[in-house]
Amino acid sequence: LKEWTMIELQGSLESSSELSGQTIGILTWEIDKAYFLIGHHILEGKLTKLEKPFIVLSKNEQTYCNNITAIIRKKILFRMRPKPVVLLQQ
């Protein structure tokens, strides 16, 4: 069974186009902190364990049954507001 990690953001993501299948940001790690760069904003978060795990279900169209695809035991929590990223041109 695959183990996935959930990302929890404060606020919402908005886009003028469909997000399905698109890359929305770059996730990097530095020791025990996670950084998520989305457009011109960066978020800082940390990995936490969920009190109760979630399961991810996928629907089987032929049998009309749900299959367990993965389990989620951890989440990356981004509590703080995003900070703007300013790139300097030389």
N, CA, C and O of each residue as an XYZ file, in Angstrom:
360
protein
N       0.850     -1.185      0.000
C       0.000      0.000      0.000
C       0.891      1.242      0.000
O       1.807      1.356      0.815
N       0.621      2.162     -0.908
C       1.410      3.388     -0.999
C       1.113      4.296      0.187
O      -0.012      4.336      0.685
N       2.135      5.028      0.634
C       1.937      6.021      1.685
C       2.161      7.402      1.088
O       3.235      7.687      0.558
N       1.159      8.249      1.174
C       1.220      9.602      0.651
C       1.328     10.590      1.800
O       1.038     10.256      2.949
N       1.748     11.811      1.483
C       1.800     12.899      2.448
C       0.880     14.009      1.959
O       0.879     14.351      0.777
N       0.108     14.561      2.863
C      -0.847     15.614      2.538
C      -0.193     16.973      2.757
O       0.658     17.124      3.633
N      -0.592     17.959      1.961
C      -0.139     19.337      2.135
C      -1.319     20.161      2.623
O      -2.383     20.161      2.003
N      -1.128     20.871      3.748
C      -2.184     21.728      4.286
C      -1.742     23.178      4.202
O      -0.725     23.567      4.777
N      -2.521     23.971      3.479
C      -2.249     25.390      3.307
C      -3.305     26.205      4.030
O      -4.445     25.761      4.173
N      -2.939     27.384      4.482
C      -3.899     28.324      5.052
C      -4.333     29.242      3.912
O      -3.489     29.860      3.263
N      -5.615     29.335      3.667
C      -6.097     30.160      2.559
C      -6.488     29.279      1.389
O      -6.866     28.122      1.573
N      -6.399     29.818      0.200
C      -6.808     29.063     -0.986
C      -5.886     29.372     -2.155
O      -5.230     30.413     -2.195
N      -5.850     28.446     -3.103
C      -5.108     28.643     -4.343
C      -6.105     29.050     -5.414
O      -7.158     28.429     -5.556
N      -5.779     30.084     -6.162
C      -6.645     30.527     -7.243
C      -5.847     30.547     -8.529
O      -4.674     30.921     -8.548
N      -6.504     30.139     -9.606
C      -5.858     30.115    -10.906
C      -6.878     30.481    -11.974
O      -8.065     30.182    -11.842
N      -6.406     31.127    -13.025
C      -7.300     31.483    -14.124
C      -7.490     30.319    -15.089
O      -8.318     30.395    -15.997
N      -6.726     29.235    -14.899
C      -6.853     28.063    -15.767
C      -6.989     26.797    -14.918
O      -6.815     26.834    -13.700
N      -7.297     25.694    -15.566
C      -7.464     24.393    -14.910
C      -6.131     23.945    -14.300
O      -5.096     24.017    -14.963
N      -6.145     23.482    -13.042
C      -4.919     23.059    -12.356
C      -4.633     21.571    -12.496
O      -3.525     21.130    -12.192
N      -5.594     20.798    -12.945
C      -5.419     19.348    -13.049
C      -4.238     19.004    -13.952
O      -4.188     19.412    -15.113
N      -3.290     18.249    -13.402
C      -2.116     17.827    -14.163
C      -1.031     18.882    -14.274
O      -0.010     18.637    -14.915
N      -1.218     20.040    -13.675
C      -0.249     21.124    -13.756
C       0.641     21.155    -12.515
O       0.224     20.733    -11.436
N       1.848     21.649    -12.668
C       2.738     21.883    -11.533
C       2.326     23.204    -10.897
O       2.264     24.230    -11.573
N       2.043     23.178     -9.590
C       1.615     24.420     -8.938
C       2.732     25.079     -8.143
O       2.600     26.234     -7.736
N       3.832     24.362     -7.915
C       4.914     24.950     -7.151
C       6.083     23.998     -7.020
O       6.071     22.891     -7.558
N       7.090     24.447     -6.295
C       8.304     23.661     -6.062
C       8.434     23.442     -4.557
O       8.492     24.400     -3.785
N       8.478     22.174     -4.146
C       8.592     21.806     -2.736
C      10.024     21.367     -2.462
O      10.537     20.468     -3.129
N      10.672     21.999     -1.480
C      12.043     21.636     -1.112
C      12.132     21.456      0.399
O      11.277     21.928      1.150
N      13.190     20.760      0.830
C      13.420     20.482      2.256
C      14.770     21.025      2.674
O      15.731     20.997      1.905
N      14.833     21.523      3.911
C      16.092     21.939      4.516
C      16.035     21.514      5.979
O      15.364     22.155      6.787
N      16.730     20.446      6.318
C      16.735     19.817      7.636
C      15.302     19.440      8.017
O      14.771     18.479      7.461
N      14.658     20.152      8.938
C      13.305     19.781      9.362
C      12.233     20.749      8.862
O      11.095     20.694      9.328
N      12.571     21.628      7.932
C      11.612     22.596      7.402
C      11.334     22.317      5.928
O      12.210     21.888      5.178
N      10.091     22.572      5.541
C       9.691     22.445      4.144
C       9.458     23.845      3.586
O       8.953     24.724      4.284
N       9.826     24.044      2.336
C       9.597     25.313      1.655
C       8.825     25.026      0.375
O       9.164     24.107     -0.371
N       7.787     25.816      0.127
C       6.929     25.626     -1.033
C       6.874     26.947     -1.795
O       6.304     27.927     -1.316
N       7.469     26.963     -2.978
C       7.506     28.153     -3.820
C       6.365     28.060     -4.819
O       6.338     27.166     -5.665
N       5.423     28.992     -4.714
C       4.277     29.052     -5.624
C       4.282     30.432     -6.267
O       4.023     31.436     -5.603
N       4.576     30.476     -7.553
C       4.637     31.767     -8.248
C       5.686     32.660     -7.626
O       6.865     32.306     -7.593
N       5.270     33.823     -7.130
C       6.189     34.784     -6.511
C       6.052     34.799     -4.993
O       6.333     35.809     -4.348
N       5.614     33.660     -4.420
C       5.442     33.561     -2.967
C       6.097     32.287     -2.449
O       6.121     31.264     -3.134
N       6.626     32.362     -1.233
C       7.230     31.184     -0.612
C       6.569     30.953      0.747
O       6.308     31.889      1.503
N       6.310     29.684      1.029
C       5.712     29.296      2.304
C       6.696     28.415      3.052
O       7.440     27.649      2.439
N       6.705     28.522      4.372
C       7.563     27.695      5.221
C       6.672     26.816      6.088
O       5.730     27.300      6.715
N       6.977     25.520      6.119
C       6.154     24.596      6.890
C       6.979     23.504      7.532
O       8.207     23.496      7.456
N       6.263     22.569      8.176
C       6.953     21.448      8.806
C       6.101     20.190      8.679
O       4.885     20.259      8.499
N       6.763     19.045      8.777
C       6.108     17.752      8.680
C       5.525     17.385     10.036
O       6.229     17.418     11.045
N       4.244     17.037     10.066
C       3.584     16.634     11.305
C       2.833     15.331     11.080
O       2.444     15.007      9.958
N       2.636     14.595     12.157
C       1.911     13.331     12.098
C       0.426     13.597     12.331
O       0.068     14.378     13.213
N      -0.433     12.958     11.550
C      -1.878     13.099     11.725
C      -2.341     12.304     12.938
O      -1.804     11.233     13.218
N      -3.330     12.819     13.657
C      -3.893     12.073     14.784
C      -4.523     10.771     14.303
O      -4.324      9.713     14.900
N      -5.281     10.864     13.219
C      -5.913      9.683     12.622
C      -5.568      9.665     11.141
O      -5.698     10.689     10.470
N      -5.134      8.530     10.618
C      -4.772      8.475      9.199
C      -6.001      8.566      8.287
O      -7.121      8.246      8.685
N      -5.753      9.011      7.058
C      -6.769      9.037      6.008
C      -6.465      7.921      5.019
O      -5.312      7.513      4.877
N      -7.488      7.427      4.339
C      -7.245      6.526      3.220
C      -7.690      7.231      1.947
O      -8.620      8.039      1.959
N      -7.016      6.916      0.854
C      -7.344      7.477     -0.450
C      -8.026      6.381     -1.247
O      -7.479      5.291     -1.416
N      -9.223      6.675     -1.736
C      -9.995      5.692     -2.486
C     -10.006      6.044     -3.964
O     -10.008      7.219     -4.334
N     -10.014      5.016     -4.808
C     -10.215      5.216     -6.241
C     -11.403      4.365     -6.663
O     -11.579      3.240     -6.195
N     -12.201      4.911     -7.540
C     -13.431      4.242     -7.959
C     -13.149      3.321     -9.142
O     -12.519      3.726    -10.119
N     -13.619      2.083     -9.044
C     -13.502      1.128    -10.140
C     -14.799      1.204    -10.943
O     -15.855      0.804    -10.455
N     -14.723      1.715    -12.173
C     -15.912      1.922    -12.999
C     -16.567      0.605    -13.427
O     -17.770      0.573    -13.685
N     -15.793     -0.475    -13.504
C     -16.351     -1.753    -13.968
C     -17.132     -2.467    -12.874
O     -18.179     -3.054    -13.149
N     -16.642     -2.428    -11.641
C     -17.299     -3.161    -10.551
C     -18.092     -2.242     -9.626
O     -18.786     -2.717     -8.727
N     -17.994     -0.930     -9.839
C     -18.662      0.060     -8.992
C     -18.227     -0.038     -7.527
O     -18.974      0.337     -6.623
N     -17.028     -0.540     -7.307
C     -16.462     -0.635     -5.957
C     -15.346      0.397     -5.812
O     -14.794      0.878     -6.802
N     -15.028      0.724     -4.578
C     -13.899      1.605     -4.296
C     -12.703      0.764     -3.883
O     -12.835     -0.191     -3.117
N     -11.544      1.124     -4.394
C     -10.297      0.452     -4.032
C      -9.460      1.403     -3.186
O      -9.450      2.610     -3.429
N      -8.762      0.866     -2.199
C      -7.852      1.680     -1.392
C      -6.571      1.873     -2.188
O      -5.878      0.910     -2.517
N      -6.264      3.130     -2.495
C      -5.097      3.473     -3.301
C      -3.876      3.758     -2.434
O      -2.768      3.326     -2.751
N      -4.085      4.491     -1.332
C      -2.963      4.900     -0.480
C      -3.478      5.235      0.915
O      -4.682      5.336      1.148
N      -2.531      5.402      1.831
C      -2.845      5.840      3.191
C      -2.027      7.101      3.469
O      -0.880      7.217      3.036
N      -2.629      8.038      4.192
C      -1.950      9.289      4.542
C      -1.818      9.350      6.056
O      -2.818      9.419      6.770
N      -0.571      9.323      6.548
C      -0.305      9.380      7.987
C       0.358     10.688      8.418
O       0.394     11.011      9.605
N       0.888     11.447      7.437
C       1.615     12.682      7.742
C       1.119     13.802      6.843
O       0.558     13.574      5.772
N       1.347     15.022      7.318
C       1.035     16.179      6.482
C       2.140     17.216      6.633
O       2.807     17.299      7.664
N       2.311     17.997      5.586
C       3.203     19.146      5.651
C       2.303     20.339      5.918
O       1.460     20.692      5.094
N       2.488     20.953      7.067
C       1.622     22.042      7.504
C       2.306     23.382      7.264
O       3.381     23.652      7.799
N       1.666     24.213      6.453
C       2.132     25.570      6.191
C       1.189     26.515      6.927
O       0.118     26.844      6.417
N       1.584     26.957      8.134
C       0.729     27.796      8.988
C       0.835     29.278      8.670
O      -0.152     30.009      8.751
N       2.006     29.712      8.316
C       2.268     31.145      8.158
C       1.775     31.648      6.804
O       1.586     30.880      5.861
N       1.577     32.943      6.741
C       1.207     33.577      5.476
C       2.397     33.507      4.521
O       3.544     33.526      4.966
N       2.142     33.426      3.225
C       3.248     33.386      2.268
C       4.039     34.694      2.276
O       3.493     35.775      2.497
N       5.336     34.560      2.029
C       6.200     35.735      1.930
C       6.457     36.003      0.448
O       6.667     35.061     -0.316
N       6.445     37.265      0.028
C       6.729     37.562     -1.378
C       8.204     37.322     -1.696
O       9.082     37.571     -0.870
N       8.451     36.841     -2.892
C       9.816     36.611     -3.362
C      10.117     37.683     -4.398
O       9.385     37.837     -5.377
N      11.194     38.420     -4.178
C      11.600     39.468     -5.106
C      12.929     39.051     -5.710
O      13.909     38.843     -4.996
N      12.955     38.931     -7.027
C      14.184     38.569     -7.723
C      14.866     39.835     -8.213
O      14.236     40.691     -8.834
N      16.151     39.948     -7.930
C      16.921     41.112     -8.356
C      17.614     40.812     -9.668
O      18.254     39.771     -9.815
N      17.488     41.719    -10.621
C      18.180     41.561    -11.895
C      19.493     42.317    -11.831
O      19.574     43.409    -11.268
N      20.528     41.713    -12.421
C      21.845     42.357    -12.403
C      22.197     42.867    -13.767
O      23.270     43.441    -13.954
